[in-house]
Amino acid sequence: DIQMTQSPSSLSASVGDRVTITCRTSQGIRNDLGWYQQKPGKAPQRLIYAASSLQGGAPSRFSGSGSGTEFTLTISSLQPEDFATYYCQQYNTFPITFGPGTKVDFK
Amino acid sequence: EVQLVESGGGLVQPGGSLRLSCLASGFTFSNAWMTWVRQAPGRGLEWVGRLKSNIDGGSTDYAASVKGRFIISRDDSKDTLFLQMDSLKTEDTAVYYCTTVRFLVEYWGQGTPVTVSS
Protein backbone atom coordinates (compact mmCIF):
# COMPACT_ATOMS: atom_id res chain seq x y z
CA ASP A 1 0.00 0.00 0.00
CA ILE A 2 1.08 3.58 -0.59
CA GLN A 3 1.79 5.28 2.72
CA MET A 4 0.78 8.89 3.19
CA THR A 5 2.24 11.42 5.57
CA GLN A 6 1.11 14.96 6.25
CA SER A 7 2.89 17.79 7.96
CA PRO A 8 2.24 19.42 10.22
CA SER A 9 -0.30 17.25 12.04
CA SER A 10 -1.82 20.43 13.43
CA LEU A 11 -1.28 24.14 13.19
CA SER A 12 -2.61 27.28 14.77
CA ALA A 13 -3.23 30.28 12.56
CA SER A 14 -5.09 33.56 12.40
CA VAL A 15 -7.61 34.89 9.93
CA GLY A 16 -5.72 36.28 6.96
CA ASP A 17 -2.70 34.01 7.38
CA ARG A 18 -1.21 32.07 4.50
CA VAL A 19 -1.26 28.38 5.38
CA THR A 20 0.64 25.55 3.72
CA ILE A 21 0.16 21.83 4.35
CA THR A 22 2.47 19.19 2.91
CA CYS A 23 1.60 15.64 1.89
CA ARG A 24 4.19 13.02 0.99
CA THR A 25 3.65 9.57 -0.49
CA SER A 26 5.82 6.48 -0.13
CA GLN A 27 6.04 6.08 -3.89
CA GLY A 28 5.43 8.23 -6.92
CA ILE A 29 1.79 8.81 -7.82
CA ARG A 30 2.18 11.28 -10.72
CA ASN A 31 -0.49 13.88 -9.90
CA ASP A 32 -3.20 11.47 -8.72
CA LEU A 33 -3.87 13.34 -5.49
CA GLY A 34 -6.81 15.09 -3.92
CA TRP A 35 -7.24 17.39 -0.94
CA TYR A 36 -10.26 17.34 1.37
CA GLN A 37 -11.65 19.58 4.06
CA GLN A 38 -13.68 18.17 6.91
CA LYS A 39 -15.49 20.03 9.65
CA PRO A 40 -16.66 18.33 12.86
CA GLY A 41 -19.72 16.18 12.36
CA LYS A 42 -19.77 16.76 8.61
CA ALA A 43 -18.82 14.74 5.57
CA PRO A 44 -15.51 15.62 3.91
CA GLN A 45 -15.55 17.92 0.90
CA ARG A 46 -13.03 17.66 -1.89
CA LEU A 47 -11.22 20.92 -2.65
CA ILE A 48 -8.56 19.85 -5.11
CA TYR A 49 -8.17 16.97 -7.55
CA ALA A 50 -5.30 16.02 -9.86
CA ALA A 51 -2.98 17.73 -7.38
CA SER A 52 -3.72 21.26 -8.58
CA SER A 53 -7.22 21.45 -10.07
CA LEU A 54 -9.77 23.34 -8.02
CA GLN A 55 -13.05 21.47 -7.69
CA GLY A 56 -16.06 23.44 -8.86
CA GLY A 57 -17.52 25.39 -5.95
CA ALA A 58 -14.32 25.42 -3.91
CA PRO A 59 -13.03 28.91 -3.02
CA SER A 60 -10.14 30.20 -5.13
CA ARG A 61 -8.03 30.88 -2.03
CA PHE A 62 -7.30 27.15 -2.02
CA SER A 63 -4.58 25.90 -4.33
CA GLY A 64 -2.60 22.72 -4.74
CA SER A 65 0.74 21.87 -6.25
CA GLY A 66 3.22 19.06 -6.60
CA SER A 67 3.70 15.77 -8.38
CA GLY A 68 5.47 12.51 -7.79
CA THR A 69 5.81 12.14 -4.04
CA GLU A 70 5.47 15.64 -2.58
CA PHE A 71 2.40 17.84 -2.65
CA THR A 72 1.18 21.00 -0.98
CA LEU A 73 -2.15 22.58 -0.20
CA THR A 74 -2.07 26.34 0.26
CA ILE A 75 -4.73 28.59 1.68
CA SER A 76 -3.78 32.07 0.53
CA SER A 77 -5.71 33.99 3.19
CA LEU A 78 -7.30 31.94 5.95
CA GLN A 79 -10.98 32.66 6.53
CA PRO A 80 -13.05 31.82 9.64
CA GLU A 81 -14.83 29.01 7.80
CA ASP A 82 -11.50 27.35 6.92
CA PHE A 83 -10.80 26.12 10.44
CA ALA A 84 -11.12 22.39 9.86
CA THR A 85 -9.13 19.20 9.29
CA TYR A 86 -7.52 18.66 5.90
CA TYR A 87 -6.71 15.30 4.33
CA CYS A 88 -4.79 14.32 1.23
CA GLN A 89 -5.76 11.21 -0.74
CA GLN A 90 -3.91 9.28 -3.41
CA TYR A 91 -5.91 7.47 -6.08
CA ASN A 92 -3.05 6.29 -8.24
CA THR A 93 -2.97 2.76 -6.87
CA PHE A 94 -5.40 0.51 -5.04
CA PRO A 95 -6.05 0.58 -2.22
CA ILE A 96 -6.80 4.27 -2.26
CA THR A 97 -5.25 5.81 0.84
CA PHE A 98 -5.67 8.99 2.84
CA GLY A 99 -3.18 10.97 4.81
CA PRO A 100 -3.62 11.17 8.59
CA GLY A 101 -4.94 14.72 8.48
CA THR A 102 -3.89 18.23 9.47
CA LYS A 103 -6.03 20.12 11.94
CA VAL A 104 -6.10 23.88 11.45
CA ASP A 105 -7.32 25.81 14.46
CA PHE A 106 -7.32 29.34 15.89
CA LYS A 107 -4.09 30.76 17.18
CA GLU B 1 -29.06 18.50 -7.46
CA VAL B 2 -26.96 15.45 -6.69
CA GLN B 3 -27.91 13.80 -3.41
CA LEU B 4 -26.63 10.70 -1.68
CA VAL B 5 -28.51 9.46 1.38
CA GLU B 6 -27.12 6.59 3.42
CA SER B 7 -29.19 4.46 5.73
CA GLY B 8 -29.10 1.14 7.53
CA GLY B 9 -26.53 1.88 10.21
CA GLY B 10 -26.97 0.86 13.80
CA LEU B 11 -25.71 -1.28 16.65
CA VAL B 12 -24.66 -4.84 15.89
CA GLN B 13 -22.79 -7.47 17.86
CA PRO B 14 -19.35 -8.70 16.83
CA GLY B 15 -19.71 -11.43 14.23
CA GLY B 16 -23.01 -10.02 13.06
CA SER B 17 -24.12 -8.57 9.74
CA LEU B 18 -25.53 -5.31 8.51
CA ARG B 19 -26.50 -3.96 5.12
CA LEU B 20 -26.10 -0.29 4.38
CA SER B 21 -27.92 1.50 1.57
CA CYS B 22 -27.13 4.67 -0.33
CA LEU B 23 -30.02 6.19 -2.28
CA ALA B 24 -28.86 8.40 -5.12
CA SER B 25 -30.71 11.18 -6.93
CA GLY B 26 -29.99 14.05 -9.26
CA PHE B 27 -27.85 12.11 -11.71
CA THR B 28 -27.87 8.97 -13.86
CA PHE B 29 -26.97 6.43 -11.21
CA SER B 30 -26.44 3.56 -13.63
CA ASN B 31 -23.48 5.40 -15.21
CA ALA B 32 -21.76 6.18 -11.93
CA TRP B 33 -18.83 4.50 -10.22
CA MET B 34 -19.60 4.44 -6.50
CA THR B 35 -17.34 4.33 -3.47
CA TRP B 36 -17.69 3.67 0.26
CA VAL B 37 -15.43 5.48 2.74
CA ARG B 38 -15.55 5.13 6.51
CA GLN B 39 -14.32 7.07 9.51
CA ALA B 40 -13.86 5.54 12.93
CA PRO B 41 -14.66 7.81 15.90
CA GLY B 42 -11.96 10.45 16.29
CA ARG B 43 -9.91 8.93 13.47
CA GLY B 44 -9.09 9.67 9.86
CA LEU B 45 -10.70 8.57 6.63
CA GLU B 46 -10.43 5.01 5.32
CA TRP B 47 -11.36 3.95 1.81
CA VAL B 48 -13.53 0.81 1.93
CA GLY B 49 -14.15 -0.07 -1.68
CA ARG B 50 -15.42 0.88 -5.09
CA LEU B 51 -17.95 -0.46 -7.58
CA LYS B 52 -17.81 0.39 -11.25
CA SER B 53 -20.94 0.95 -13.32
CA ASN B 54 -22.32 -2.13 -15.07
CA ILE B 55 -21.58 -0.44 -18.38
CA ASP B 56 -17.92 -0.38 -17.38
CA GLY B 57 -17.91 -3.97 -16.19
CA GLY B 58 -19.35 -3.71 -12.70
CA SER B 59 -16.15 -4.83 -10.99
CA THR B 60 -15.26 -4.12 -7.40
CA ASP B 61 -12.11 -3.30 -5.42
CA TYR B 62 -11.82 -3.51 -1.66
CA ALA B 63 -9.52 -2.49 1.14
CA ALA B 64 -7.61 -5.41 2.61
CA SER B 65 -9.26 -4.80 5.98
CA VAL B 66 -12.72 -5.66 4.61
CA LYS B 67 -11.99 -7.97 1.69
CA GLY B 68 -13.86 -11.24 2.05
CA ARG B 69 -16.25 -9.77 4.63
CA PHE B 70 -17.85 -6.81 2.82
CA ILE B 71 -19.60 -6.80 -0.55
CA ILE B 72 -20.54 -3.72 -2.54
CA SER B 73 -23.46 -4.07 -4.95
CA ARG B 74 -25.99 -1.90 -6.73
CA ASP B 75 -29.58 -1.90 -7.93
CA ASP B 76 -29.72 0.49 -10.83
CA SER B 77 -33.50 0.15 -11.07
CA LYS B 78 -33.72 1.66 -7.59
CA ASP B 79 -30.77 4.06 -7.86
CA THR B 80 -29.34 2.42 -4.78
CA LEU B 81 -25.88 1.30 -3.69
CA PHE B 82 -25.41 -1.32 -1.01
CA LEU B 83 -22.70 -2.36 1.40
CA GLN B 84 -23.23 -5.82 2.82
CA MET B 85 -21.08 -6.21 5.92
CA ASP B 86 -20.59 -9.67 7.41
CA SER B 87 -18.41 -11.02 10.22
CA LEU B 88 -18.30 -7.56 11.73
CA LYS B 89 -15.52 -6.65 14.12
CA THR B 90 -15.33 -3.93 16.75
CA GLU B 91 -12.81 -2.14 14.53
CA ASP B 92 -15.51 -1.75 11.86
CA THR B 93 -17.21 0.80 14.11
CA ALA B 94 -17.34 3.98 12.02
CA VAL B 95 -19.46 6.41 10.10
CA TYR B 96 -19.88 5.04 6.58
CA TYR B 97 -20.14 7.42 3.64
CA CYS B 98 -20.99 6.75 0.01
CA THR B 99 -19.39 8.97 -2.61
CA THR B 100 -19.32 9.49 -6.33
CA VAL B 101 -17.77 11.83 -8.89
CA ARG B 102 -19.88 13.45 -11.55
CA PHE B 103 -18.30 15.79 -14.08
CA LEU B 104 -15.19 16.23 -11.92
CA VAL B 105 -17.20 17.15 -8.79
CA GLU B 106 -17.13 14.67 -5.93
CA TYR B 107 -20.28 14.22 -3.85
CA TRP B 108 -20.64 12.65 -0.41
CA GLY B 109 -23.63 11.55 1.59
CA GLN B 110 -24.13 12.59 5.20
CA GLY B 111 -22.98 9.20 6.46
CA THR B 112 -24.59 6.47 8.52
CA PRO B 113 -23.06 5.32 11.84
CA VAL B 114 -22.27 1.70 12.54
CA THR B 115 -21.37 0.50 16.02
CA VAL B 116 -20.06 -3.02 16.53
CA SER B 117 -20.21 -3.85 20.20
CA SER B 118 -21.42 -6.54 22.57
Interface residues (C-beta under 8 A of the other chain):
Chain A: D1 G34 Y36 Q38 A43 P44 Q45 R46 Y49 S53 Q55 G56 G57 Y87 Q89 F94 P95 I96 T97 F98 G99 P100 G101
Chain B: V37 G44 L45 E46 W47 R50 D61 Y62 A63 A64 Y97 L104 V105 E106 W108 G109 Q110 G111
